[in-house]
Amino acid sequence: MATVILVRHGRTTANATGMLAGRTAGVVLDQVGREQATTTGLRLATVPVVALVSSPLERCLETSQLILDRQTGILTTTLEPNLTECDYGQWQGRALGELAKEKLWSVVQSQPSAAVFPGGESLAAMQARSVAAIRRLDAAFEAEHGPGAVWVAVSHGDIIKSIVADALGMHLDLFQRINIGPASVSIVQYGTSRPTVHATNTDAGDLSWLRSTAPLTDAPVGGGAGTQVPDTAHS
C-alpha cells in the first residue's frame, strides 16, 4: 500500500507545564513547538506528499499548517476525528505529577490494555479507532494515487505510539516502550503481507528517499541495500 508519515504535533503550552491536555480547547504550540514543527516541515519539503490528514485539535492543525507551508503542491488539511487525542475523561487538565499518584497510573504504565480513564475511553478503544482510521485512509490514498503514494497524518503521542505498536505486531501492553517526541516523524508502509516500520520518533535526517520508495512484497533477507536517495545531480 502507500506510505504514511506519522507526525506528532509540536510542543505545547500544556506539555511545557506538565499538564495532561487531552481534548482541552485552546491548547496551542509554544515557541519551541512552532520551531519544532517548522523543522519537520522543512524535512518533509523534499517529499511529494499527496495528502495531509490531521486530528481536529488546535495543536495538530497548527503543526499541519507549518508542514503545508513548505509543500509545493496544492494541499489542504483533512480532519480525521478518529486521530484525535485519547479521551482521558476526568484526568484531562490535571498535572502529570498529581496523576502519577493515582492507582490507575500503574495500570497505564504496565498493563495499558486494561486501562480505562474515568469518564473517558480505554486505551484499547483509542488504539482500535486510530489504527482502523490509518489503515482505511492508507488504502484509499493508494487506490487514488498508486502504491508509491506518501501521505502525512498529524496526531498525538499516545495515538501514534498505538499505531506504531500495531504495525510492529506488539501487544498494546508493550506500547509504553515506544517514545514519540513532539514534532517527531515515524514512517509506516502497509504492504500486502505485513506493515513495515521504516522509522520511529525521528527529529532529524534526510527524507528525500521517500520520493522513490516502493512497496516491498517480502522482507529482504540479510537486511537488503537500504533506502536510496534519488540521484538529482543530472535532473
N, C-alpha and C positions, 0 to 999 in steps of 0.2 A: 504494500500500500504506500501511501505518501509518507512524508517525514514531518513530525511535529516538533517544534521548538517550544519547550515549556519555559516560560519566564515568570519568575515571581516578581511582584511589584517591588519598587524601591523602598528604602527605609521610610517609616512614617513617624509622625509625632508620637504615636502610641508606642511603637517599637522603641523609640529613644527613651521613653519614660517607664518602660516595663509594664505596660498595660495590655491586657488581652482585649484587643479592639473588637474582634468578632465582626458583626454586621453593623456596628455603630456608625451612624451617619456623620459625615464631616471629618472623618479621619483622612488626612491628606499626606502627601510626601513632604518631608522636611528638606532642607537644602542638600544634605548628604544624599537623601533618596533621589532627588532630582538629578544630581550629578551621577549617581549610580545608573539610573535609567537612561541618561544621555549616553553614557559609555556603552551600555547594552545596545542602544540604537545605532551607535557607530559600528559595533561589531556586526550587527545584522544588516548594515547597509550594503554589504557585499553579496547578500543572499537575495535572489529573486523570489520574494515572498508572494504567494498567491492569495493569501487571506490572513486576517488577524481577528482572532476571537478573544473576548475578554469577559471576565467577571464584571458584573454591573457596578461594583463598589468603586468609589471615587479614586482610591489609590491605584487601582488597576487601570482605570480609564486614563489617569494622568500618565502612567507608565506606558500605556498603549500609544498615546499621542506622541510621546517623546521617541518612540520607535518609528511611528509613521512619518514623523518629520524628516527622517533620514532615508525613507524609501522613495525610489524614483517612480514607481508605478502609482496608479490611481487606486488607492485603497481607502476603505473606511473600517471602523471598528464595529464588529458584530457582537452584540451582547449575548452571553450564554448563561442563563440563571443557574444551570447545574454546575458551573465552575465557580460559583460564589463561595464565600468563606463558610466554614463549618458553623452551624447554629449552636453556639456554646451556651445558649439559654441563660441561666442565672449566673454563669461565670463571666458573661460578657461585661466588659467595662471595669473589671476588677484587676488589682495588681497581681502580677505573677507570683511575687513573694508571698502574698497572702494566700493565693490558691494552692501553693506548694504545701500548705499545712492541712489541706482538705484530704479526707480519706480517699476520695476519687483520684487524687493526683497519682498515687502509686499504681492504680489500675491503668490510667492513661499511659504511664511510663512502661509498665511491664506486661500488660495484657490489654492493649488498645481495642482489640476486637470485642471486649466486654464492656467498654466504656460508653456510658450514655450520660450526656450532660443534663443536669436537672432543668427541665423546662425547654430543652433543646433536642438535638438529634444525637444519634450514636455515631461513632467514628466509622463503624461498618456501613451505615447508611450513607455517610458522606463519601466513602470510597466507592460504593456501588453507583451512586449517581454521577460522580465525576468521571470514573472510568468509562461508564456507558456513554457519556457525552463525548469524550475524547475519541473513542472508537467509532461512534456514529459520524462525527464530523470528519474524521480522517478518511473514512470510506467515501463520504460524499465529495470531499475535495479531490480524492484520487479519481473518482468517476468523472468529475468535471474537468480536471486539469491534467490527468495522467499520473502514472506511478512515480514520476520524478518530482511531483509537486512538493513544495516545502511551505508549511504554514506555521503560524505562531499562535500560541494560547497563553494569555496573561492571566495568572491566577494567584493563589495564596500558598503559603508554606505547607500546611498540612494537606491541602488538596494535591499539590504536586508530589509530595512525599508518597501519598497513597497511590497516585498514578504510576510513579516510578517503581514502587514496590510491586504493583500488579504486573508491570512489564518485566520485572526481574523474576517473577514467579515466587515472590516472597509472601509468606503469610503476613496478614496485617499486624500480628503481634510483634513482628520484627521491623516495622516501618520506622520506629524511632532510631534505628541505626543509620538512617539516611538523613543528611543535613541539606537543607535548601536555603541558602542565604538570600538576602534582599537583592533583587535585580539579577539573580543568577540565571544561567542558561543550562537547561538539561535537554537532551535530544533523544527521541524515541522514534524508531521506524517499525511500523507494524507490517511484517512480512506475511507470506502465505502460510508458513509453518509456525512462526512464533514472533513475538516482538524482539527487536534488537535495541539495546540501550547503548547509544554511542557516546553519551556524556552525561554527567550529573554535576550540578552545583558549580559550574564554571563561571568565573567572572573576568576572564581574560582569554586571549587566543584567537587565532585566525579561523573564521568560519567559511571562508570562500570555497572550501572543498565541497560544501553543500550544493554548489552550483552544478556539480556533475555527479552527485551521488546517485546510485541506482539500487533498487531493492535487491536484497540477497535472497536467493531461494534456499541456500544451505549455508551453514556457518563454515568459514574457511578453516580446514584442518591445519593446525600449526600456527594459526593466527593471521595468515594472509599477508598482503603487502601494505595494508593500512590505507587510510584515506589519502587521496592525491589532490593537491591543489591544482586547479586548472591552469594550463600554460597560456598566459595572456601576453607574453612578450611579443608575439607576432600578430596579435589581433588588431 
